[in-house]
């Protein structure tokens, strides 16, 4: 990207030269600001109001007033400690868009008043091979720093997410947001969007390819939109017949009911690629059999329990089963720019923050089309 400064620094900063810390030279954070938020205090408690402390901007930081925050299934996993890595209290939310309200005195990429966003990560080591290639999401030296429930490499603080009024992070992990699209629909692009865009781009899915999309939810509906936009023939693979109309509206060319054995039999060996967006336990082998020779199944959903895969499902057609996370900083900005150019946003249901626990329950029932987004003006 010509206008994207490539992050090559820990949490966006130069490698430490003192006290053995990765990150900028040790800098004590003395100023804190109380910020309203919604947090989970334990795995079995509902989210509730909580005042958290945000640091004042450090020299290369950006402070955002959060306007909208998408609600990701990962938020539920983390709030309920289903991945066994949550640090309580936890403020979820990593699909954040807002307006810049302050910039550190060495900041160069943003100015007050700019529209900007924060996604799934707010830091990485900055010096490992992946970070240097712009693949900060696959940082091999300590891993990326998650936007919430992770330890900040610079300050040592536990990160807190976007169900809050503001957020402060290093400028290299903040994205430029276009004013051409409705901000509420842009917010989920920071996770649901890039999580589907990245594997489709990595495996070069496009014109002439047959793409199957498993699951029409927050991720799946974005996979349909991107697949169709890239020129692939898109088939929605769903257990719900009532999803067909929406799938076609979103850009799917075909629809197959996966509970119908006859329909699946006709699709055996049909697809060049399948992207599996389902986060609940399901049978991967059922879909592997739908791949053509040398076909690839891309897993972006993250069920909480291990999957059983029959090796012969792979050997029989030299098929591949792969996984993919979010994109790196350059690719995420590329995706946002692509969406602005092509008018792509998420289909959302806008809610107030007081409805977040009800929204979680509805998400578990797949009762959302297709992403909840919190209007943060409702938080005071």
Secondary structure, 3 states (H helix, E strand, C coil): CCCCCCCCCECCECCCCCCCCCCCCCCCCCCEEEEEEEEECCCCCCCEEEEEEEECCCCCEEEEEEEEEECCHHHHHHHCCCCCCCCCCECCCCCEEEEEEEECCCCCCCCCCCEEEECCEEECCCCCHHHHCCCHHHCCCCCCEECCCCECCCCCCECCCCCECEEEEEHHHCEECCCCCCHHHHHHHHCHHHHHHHHHHHCCCCCCCEEEEECCCHHHHHHHHHHHHCCCEEEEEECCHHHHHHHHHHCCCEEEECCCHHHHHHCCCCEEEEEECCCCCCCHHHHHCCEEEEEEEEECCCCCCCCCCCHHHHHCCCCEEEECCCCCHHHHHHHHHHHHHHCCCCCEEEECHHHHHHHHHHHHCCCCCCEEEEEHHHCC
